[in-house]
Amino acid sequence: MKKDIHRILDDLAEGIEELRNSLEPLGRLFREDLPRRASAARKRSRKVGKTSRRIGRHVQKSASRRISAGVRELRSMQARYMTVVRALSKAQKQRVKKIRESKGYEEALKLAASLRGKK
C-alpha cells in the first residue's frame, strides 16, 4: 500500500515537472510584458494620472472636454429619472417612458415620483 502511494506521488511529480517544462516558454513570453507585482502597475498608473490610457507600451493622455451647463443639467436629470424609474413596475415604466418622450424629463420625473408609492 505504501509503495503504491509513493509510486503515485512520484508519477504526479513527474507529470507536474513535464507540464512546467512545456509551459516555460509561454511563461517567459508573458513575464517580459507584465510587471512583476501588481503594486508596480498601480504605482505606474498613479504617476500617469487619471485621464490616461495605455496603448501598447506608450501612455497617451486622453483629451478632457468641457461639458456645457445644459448638458450637465440634462445628465443629472437623466440620472434622477433612472433612479426613480428603477423602482417601478414594467407597466409603470412604459407609462413614464411615453411621458418622457412626449413632454420631457421633468414631467416624467413628476409622474414617476407619484407612481413610486403605488405598486
QUILIN-V750546 format. One record per pair of residues at least 4 apart in sequence whose ideal C-beta (glycine too) atoms are under 8 Angstrom apart, sorted by the first residue. I is the first residue (numbers start at 1). J is the second residue. D is the distance in whole Angstrom. If there is no record, write none. Layout:
# QUILIN-V750546
i,j,d
I,J,D
I,J,D
This chain:
# QUILIN-V750546
i,j,d
1,5,7
2,6,6
3,7,6
4,8,6
5,9,6
6,10,6
7,11,6
8,12,6
9,13,6
10,14,6
11,15,6
12,16,6
13,17,6
14,18,6
15,19,6
16,20,6
17,21,6
18,22,6
19,23,6
20,24,6
23,27,6
24,28,6
25,29,7
26,30,7
27,31,6
28,32,7
29,33,7
30,34,6
31,36,8
35,40,4
35,41,5
35,44,7
36,40,6
37,41,8
38,42,7
39,43,6
40,44,6
41,45,6
42,46,6
43,47,7
44,48,7
45,52,8
48,52,4
48,59,5
48,61,8
49,61,7
51,61,6
51,62,5
51,64,6
52,59,5
52,60,7
52,61,5
52,62,7
53,59,8
53,60,6
53,61,8
53,62,5
54,58,8
54,59,6
55,59,8
55,60,5
67,71,5
67,72,5
67,75,8
68,72,7
69,73,6
70,74,6
71,75,6
72,76,6
73,77,6
74,78,6
74,105,8
75,79,6
76,80,7
77,81,6
77,105,5
77,106,7
77,109,7
78,82,6
78,105,7
79,83,6
80,84,6
80,109,6
81,85,6
81,100,7
81,105,5
81,108,6
81,109,6
81,112,7
82,86,6
84,88,8
84,109,6
84,112,4
84,113,6
84,116,6
85,93,6
85,96,6
85,97,8
85,112,6
87,116,6
88,92,4
88,93,5
88,96,7
88,112,6
88,115,6
88,116,7
89,93,7
89,119,6
90,94,7
91,95,7
92,96,6
92,112,8
92,115,5
92,118,8
92,119,8
93,97,6
94,98,7
95,99,7
95,111,7
95,115,7
96,100,6
96,108,5
96,111,6
96,112,5
96,115,7
97,101,6
97,108,8
98,102,6
99,103,5
99,107,5
99,108,5
99,111,5
100,104,7
100,105,6
100,107,8
100,108,4
103,107,4
103,108,7
104,108,7
105,109,6
106,110,7
107,111,6
108,112,6
109,113,6
110,114,7
111,115,6
112,116,6
114,118,8
